[in-house]
Amino acid sequence: MHSYTNYIQILLCSLLLVCCKNKETKNNSAKINTRPNFLILMSDNQSYNDLGCYGNDLLKTPNIDKAAKEGVLFANAFCNSPSCSPARAAMLTGQDAWRLGDAANLWSSFPKVKVYTEIMKNAGYHVGIEGKGWGPGNAEATGWEHNPGGEEFNSFEEFYNEIQKGKPWIFWYSSRNPHRPFRKNGWKESGIDLNKIKVPPYLPDTKEVRKDIADYYNEIQSFDKEVASYIALVKEMGELDNTIVIICSDNGWQMPRGLANLYDSGTKIPLIILWPNHFKGDRVINDFVSLNDLAPTFLELSGIDIPKEMNAKSLAKILYSDKNKNVENNRDFMVMGRERHAFVRKDGKGYPGRAIRTKDYLYIKNYEPERWPAGDPPLYGDVDSHMLQYPCPTKLFMLEKKEDITVKPLFELAFGKRPAEELYDLKKDPYQMKNISQLTEYQNIKSTLSKKLLNYLIQSSDPRETNKNFNWDDSEYYMDGDKTPKPGEEAIKKLGLKKEYRYVK
C-alpha cells in the first residue's frame, strides 16, 4: 500500500512537471512569436511645441494629435545634441554623443560600436530605414557596409515584402519635413492665418518672418499626413496591434537660436509613443527623457539584454505605468552638448558647449567663447541656410537689418558672441533670452548646476572634462563643398557678399 501510494505520488508529480514544462514552452514560444514591432516616424528639425497636441492650436496635425491621445506624450523630451548626425548617433547607440569620437560632429564618420539596430537584427528582427537614418556623414569610412540605422529601402512596402512570416521588425522612416528649404509659397497652402502666428520674442515680428514660420508649419502638416499613411499601412497589413509607434523629431527648428543651439529651441523635441492595449494612453509625462533612451527601451521591450555601454535609460517603466506627469523621480534633469555643426569657421573649428536643463533652469558652458557661436561672419553658417545658398527669409532679414534699432538686440542674441557661462531662469524667461549668470542672487544656483553638470560629464567620460584627449576640430568633415561656400544670388545682392568664401587654406 505504501509503495502504491508512492507510485501515485511520483506519477502525479511527473504529470505536473510535464504540464508545467509544456506551459513554460508554450509561454516562451508565445513570447518569442509576439515580440513587438517598432515603427519610428521622425521629422527633421522640428521643435517640440509645434504640434496641436503640444499646444499650438494654429497647426493642423489631427493624425499626430490622435496618436498622442491614444499614447504617451513626453512633455520634456530632448535630443542629446542640436545637430542631425550626433543626435541620431546618440539615439542609435544609447550613449551620449561625446562618447562616440568623431560622431559628435555633423558630416562625420560613425564608430564601430554597438547600435540597437544591429543588436536587434542579430536577435531575429528585420531592420530597415527609409530616408536619412543616421547622417549626414560617411559610415563607410569606418567600415560600415550600410547606414548604421539599418538597410535602406525605398518604401515601407518594399521593406515589408522582405519580412519572413512571423518575424518581428523595426522600421525607421526619416521624413525630410520640415527641413529647409521649405516649399515655395507653402504658407499659402498651410491655411494658416499669418496674423494669428505667435512669433517667439527672439525673432523679429514681421510679415516675412510670419510667412517663413507658416512655411515651416506647412511642412509639419505634410509630416502629419505621412504619419497617417504609415500607420494606415501597418494597420492594412494586420500588424498594428503588435506594433509600437514612435513619433519624434531629431532636433529643434531651423531658425536663429534653434538648430545648433543648446537652448530649448534647438534641443527640445516632440516625442509620442503608443501601443494601444499595452500602454495606457491619454497620458502626459513630465519626466526628463532623451532620444538616447529609445535604444535601451527597444531592447528591453524586445526581451534583449541591454549592453553596459549604453548609459541611457529605458522608458519601459514609464510606458507600462498608469501614472501621469512624474513616474521616475530621478528623471529631473537632462544633459546635452554640441561640438562642430557645419563647416562654418576658419579651419573648420567647432563651437563646443555642454548644458544641463532642469525644470526651472538652463545652464550652458561654452568652452570657446572667443569663437562666433553662429559661425564666422558674414555668413554665420551655423544658422539656417549655412551658406545662404537657398531661401532663408528670417536669417536674411536679420542680417540685412542687423543695425535696425528693433532688430539689433535680437541679432546679437542669435549671431553675436556669448560668454563662457549662461544661466536662464525658465519661470521668468521661458525663451532663454536674459543671461543671469553674473547676477549675485543666482550664484548658488549656478554653482550647483555647474557642479552637477561637471559630475555627469566626468561620469560619462566626456573628453572635455576628463584627461582623455580628443580634438573634434581635427575630425574629418565629409562634405568638401562646405569648405568654400558660395552664397546665393539674393544673399550676394542684399548683403554685399563675395561670390565665394574659404574656410581652409
N, C-alpha and C positions, 0 to 999 in steps of 0.2 A: 504493500500500500504506500509505504514511504517512497519507494523508488518510482512508483507510478505517478505520485504527486510531483516528484522532482522532474519527471519526464514532461508532464503537462506544463510545469512552470518554464522549463527550458524551451519547449515548443512555442509557448506564448511569447516568451522573450525574443525568440528568433523571428517570429512573425512581426512583432513590434519593431524590431531592428530593420527588417526588410521594408516595412511600411514607411518608417522614418527615412530610410535611405532613398526609397522611391520618391518620397515627398521632397526630400532635400535636392535630389537630382532634378525633379520637376521644377522646383523653385529656382535652382541655379540656371536651368535651361531657359525658364521664362525670363530671368534677369538678363541673360545673355542676349536673348532674342528681342527684348524690349528696351534695349539701351536707347536713349533718346537721340533723335536727330537734332542738328543745330542749323538754324538759318540766320546768318548775320547780315543785316541790311544797314550799310554805313554810308552816310552822306559825307561830303568833302568840304571842310571849312564852314561849319555851321555852329553858331553859338547856342548855348543851352536854352535861352529864353525865347527863341524864335520858332515856337510851335504853339498851336492853340492850347494844347494840354499843359504847357508851361506858362500860360497866362497871356500870350499875345493873341488877343481876340481879333486882330486885323487879318491874321493869316488864316487861310482856309486849308486846314490839314485834317479833314474828317477821318481819314483812314488811320493815321498815326494816333489821333485822339481816341479813336475806338480801341486801338491796341493798348493804349495807356489805361483805359477804363477796364479792360479785361486783364491787365497785367500789373506789373510793379513799376512805378515811376520813381527814379532816383533824382532827388532834388539837389544833391551835392555830388555830382559825378564830374571827374576831371580827367584830362589826358595827362600823361607823365611829362610831356614836352609839347609846347605850342608850335609844332612843326611836323609835317606829314611823316617823313621817314622814321625819326626817332620815336614818335608816338606809336606808330604801328609796330616798330621793332620791340618796344617795351610791352605792347599788348601781346605779341606772339610769344615772347619769352617769359612773361610774368615777372620781369625784372625791371628795375629802374634803368633808364637809358644810359646813365653814366657808368654802368657796369658792363656795357657792351662795346667798349672801344670806339672804333670809327662810326658805328651805327648810331651814336648820339648826334651825328651830323646829318643834314639833308644831302642828297645826292652822294651817299656814302656807299661803303660795302657792308656786308652782313656777315658776322662771325659764324663759324660752325659751332653753334651751341644748340641746346635743346629748345625746341619750339613745340607748342601744343599740337600743331598740325602733324608733325612727323610722329610724335608720340601716339596720337590717336590713329594715324594711318597704320602704325605697327601693331596697334591693338585691334585692327579689323575694320576701322572706319574708312569709308570712301571720302576723300578730301579734295575739295576744289575751290577755285576762286573765279570770279568774273570781274574784270576791271583791274584797278591798281594793285590790290592786295598790299604787300609791302612795297614801298617805294615813295618817291623815285630814288633809284640807286642802281648799283651794279652788284648783284649777288653772285654772278658767275666768277667775279674776280677772286672770290674766296672759296670757290669750289662747289657752289650750289648748282644743281642741274636744272632747277626750276625756281620760280618765286618761292621764298620761304613760307608764304601764305598757302601754298598748295599748287597743284597742277592747274594750268589756266584753261578755261573753257569760254566759248563764245556766248553761251546762254545756259540757263538752269536746265532747260530741256536736254541739251547736249550732255550736260553733267549727269542728269538723272537717268538717261538711257544707258549709261555705263555701270549703273549700280546693280550688283547681283541681288537677286530676290532675298529679302530679309536682312540685308546688310545695312548697318547704320551709316549715316553720312553727316558731314558738316560742310556747309557751303557758305562762302563769304562773297556777297555782292558789294563791290565798292562803286557807288554811284559817282558820276562826275559832278553832279549837282550838290551844293551851289557854288562850285569853284569858278573863279573868273577865267576868261571873260564871260560876262553874262550875255544872254540872248539879246539881240538888238531890239529895242523897244519892248523889252519884256515887261516893263512897268505898265504898258497899255494892256497887255494880256492878263496881268495879275488880277484885275478887277478891284484893285485896292485904291481907296481914296487917298491921294497924296496928302491932303490936309489933315488926315487922321493919324498919320505916321508919327510916332513918338521918337524923335531924333535924340539919341543919347547925348548928354551935355558935353562930351569930349569931342563931338563933331559939330561943324557949323550947321546951323539950321537954315538951309537954303533950298530952293526948288530943285537944283541939280543934285544935291545930296539926297533929298527925298526920292527923287527918281531912281537914284542909284540903289537906295535901300529897297524900293519897290521892285527893282530888277532882281535883287537878291531874294526877296520874298517869292517872286515868281518861280525862281529856281527851286526853292524849298517846296512849293506847291507841286512842282513836277516830281520831286522826290517822293512826295506823299502818294502820288499816283503809282510810282514804281513800287513802293511798299505794298500797295493794294494788289498789284499784279503778281508779285512774287508769293504773297500769302495765298492768293487765289489759285496759283499753280500748284502749290503744296497741297491745298485742300482738294483740288481736282484729282490729284494723284493718290488721294486717300491717306496722306501722311501727316495731316495737320494735328491729329490727336496725339501723335508721338513726336512732335517737333517743337523744340524750344526756339522762340523767335527773339532775336536781339536787335533792337533799333537804336542806332547811336551815330555819333559823328567822330571824326578823328581829332579835331581841334577847333578853336574858335573862328569867327568870321574874318574875311579877308578885307579888313578895313584898318585905317590908322589906329594904333593901340590894340589891335586884335591879334591876328595871326603873328607869330614870332614874338609875342609879349607874354610876360608872366602874370599879367592882370587877368581877371576873370574873363574878359572879352577874348582872351587868347587861349585859356586853359579849361574853362568850364563848358561842359558839353551835355547834350541830351542823352539819356540812357533809359531805355524801356525794355523790360524782359517779361515775356509772357509764355505761359504753358498752362492753358485752361485745364481744369480738373486736377491739376497737380499743385500749382502755385495759386494761393488766394489772390484774386485780382482786386482792382479798385483800391490800391494802396499807394501811398506816397511815403518814401523813405528818406529821412534826413541824414542818415549815416554817411560819412565821407567815404566815397569809393572811387576806384580808378579803372580805366580801361585795362590796366595791368591785371586787375583781379579776374578778368574773364578767363585767362589761361588756367589757373587752378580751379576755377568754377567748372569749366568744361570737363576737366579731368575728373573732378570729384563726382559730378553728376553722371559720368560715364563709368564710374567704378574703377578708375585708373589711378594708380599711385601718383602723387604729386612730387616731382623732383625737388630735392632740398635746395637746389639753386634758385628756385622761384621764391622771391621774397614778397610777392603779392599774396593777398588773402582771398580764399574762396568766398563767394557770395551765397553759397548753398544754404547756410543757416538763415540768412535773411529771406531768401526766396521761399523756403519751406515754412517760414514763420507766419503767424496770423497777425502780427503786430503792424501798426502804422508808426510813422515818424522815426523813432530811435529803437534799434534792435540790439546792436552790439556797442556797448559803452566805450570800447577802446577805439572806435572809428570816429574820432573827434578832430582829426586834422589831416591834411594832405601835404605832401612834399613834391615839388615839381622842379624841373630845371631845363636849361637850354644851353646849347653850345653854338656851333655855326649853323645858321639857317642858309640863306642863299650866299653866293659868292659876291659880296657887295662892299668889301673893304680892300684896301691895298694889301696885296699878297694873300688875300683870302682869309683874313683873320675873322674870328667869330666874335660874338658878344656873350661871354659866359655869365650865367646867373643861376641862382637857386632861390626857391621861395617856399615858405610854409604858410598854409592857409588854414585858419580856424574859423569857427562860427562868427567871431567878432573882429578878427584882424587878418591882414595880409602883410607879411614881412618879406622883403626881397633883398638879397645880397648880390650886388653887381661886382664881379671880380676885376673888370677892366673899365672903370668909369671914364677913363680918358678917351675911349673909343665912342664913335657915334652909334647909339643903340639901334637906330633905324637904317643903318648903312651910311656910307660916306656920301656927303653932298657932292653934286646937286641931285643925284638920282635917288638917294635914300631907299636903296633897293630891298631892304627887309620889310618894306611896306607895300602891300598890294601888288600891282604890276611892277616887278622888281627892276625892269629896265625901261619902264614907261613905254613898253613896246606895243601895248594894246590898251583899249579904253579903260580908264580908271578915274571916273569923274570926281570922286571925293578927294582922292590924293592929289589929282591935278589941280583942283580948285584951291586946296590948302597951300600947295606950292606956289601957285600963281598969286594968291592973296596973302602970303605969309606976313607982310608988313601991315596989313589992314588991322585997325585997332581991335576989331572983334575977333579976328582970326588968329592974330599973333600968339595969344596965350595958349590957344588950342594947338597951334603949330609947335610951340615949344614942348608941350606935353607929349606930343606924338613923335616929333622928329629931333628934338633937342637932346643934349647930353644929360645924363642922370647921375645922381650921387652914388656913392658906394653902398648906401643903405636907403631903403624905402620902407615906410610903415604907413598903413592906412587903417583908419577906424571905420569898419564897414557899416556900423549902425548910423554914423553921421555922414559917411561918404561912400555910398554903395558903388559908385563908379570909379573909385580909387583915383581921385584927381588931386587931393591935397596931401602931400607927403608930410607926415608929422614926426618923422624920425628924430628930429632935433629938439622937439618940444620937451621941456623939463618934466611935465606931468606924465609923459609916456615912456620915460627912460626905463622904468622897471619892467614894463610890458615888452619893450624892445629887447631888453637883456634876456628875459625869459624865453622869448621866441627865438632869439639868436642862438641861445644855448640848446634849445630843443631841436632846432634845425641842424646845428653842428653835430649833435649826438646821433641824429638819424643818418646824416651823411657819412659819418665815421663808421657807424654800424653797417651801413650798406656799401662800404668800401668805395666811396667816391674819391677818385684821384685828386679832386680839388681840395680835399680836406684830409688826405692820408699821405703817407710817404711814397705811395705808388706814383711813378712818374709817367704821365701820358699827355701828349700835346695834340689837342684836337685841331689846332691851327695848321698842323702839318699833314693832316689827313687828306687823302686824295679826294678830289671833287670831280665826279664823273659827268660833267656837262661843260665842255670846253667853251661853248658859245657864250656862257655867262661871264667868262673872264674878260671878254672885250665887248661889253654891252653896247648895243646900237638902239638908241631911243626911237620911238615912232615919230612920224612927221608932225603930228599935232603937238606933241610934247616939245619937239625941237622949236616949233614956231612960237608956242605960247611962253616957253620958259627960256628961250635963247640958248638952247643946249648945243653941244657939238654933236656931230654925226656918230662919233664913236668915243668910248672911254676905255681905258686899260687899267685893270687891277693887278696885272702881272707885268714883269719886265719883258 
